[in-house]
């Protein structure tokens, strides 16, 4: 009797490990899909859709500016960005790491922001970014921290 109990426990433990790997893989796929949809919404200037990817308590850390905290402030930030002459933004997340518990993740990638400069010429700024995601009580992934900066031509 004991050997069969040991076998059952072993199988259960092994299946839990597989389930965790599968859940992590599923979460990674979900976040990559959501992030691509988010970028598309930003390119389409769909303010409400863009906002839907952030949690209500999200914080955005734009380069060279103070943190933008909470959805109402983030809405104003997005609207201000969309009003910038020639503004456009796109990004691609290249990698997602999901916590073992499956409720937190972060993605890293690149972005491109374009706008019209003070001289009237189009400016393109290439950047790198990190987004931290949290699974909400309904099981949906929402971005809670969004930070990016420019890829500088700075050399030592």
Residue, then its C-alpha position, 0 to 999 in steps of 0.5 A: x500500500x505504501x509504495x502505491x501511495x508514494x507513486x501517487x504523491x510523486x505523480x501529483x508533485x510532478x504534475x504540479x511542476x508541469x502545471x506551473x511551467x505550463x501556466x508560466x508559458x501561458x502567461x508569457x504568451x498572454x502578455x506578449x499578445x496583450x502587449x502587441x494589442x496595446x502597441x497597436x491601440x497606441x498606434x491607432x490613438x485609441x485612448x480608452x483602449x490604450x488605458x485599458x492595459x494599465x491597472x487603476x493604480x499603475x505608475x508610468x515613468x516617462x523619460x525626463x519627467x516626473x512619475x505619472x500615478x493612477x489612471x486619471x493622470x495617465x489618461x491626461x499624459x496619453x492625451x497630451x502625448x497624442x496632441x503633440x504634433x507628429x506624435x506616434x509611438x510603437x513598441x515590441x516586447x522581446x522577452x517576458x519573465x513570469x514569477x513562479x506564483x504566476x501573478x507577476x511578470x515583467x517584459x523587456x523590449x524596444x520602442x520608437x517615438x516620433x514627433x515634430x521637432x521645434x525646427x519642424x523636422x520629424x524626430x525619431x527616438x529609439x528606446x528601451x523599456x520595461x513593463x511590470x504586469x500583475x494578474x488582477x483578481x479576475x485573472x486579467x493581466x494589467x501593467x502596473x509599472x511602465x518605464x522607458x528611456x532613450x537609447x543614447x549615442x553616449x560613449x565613454 
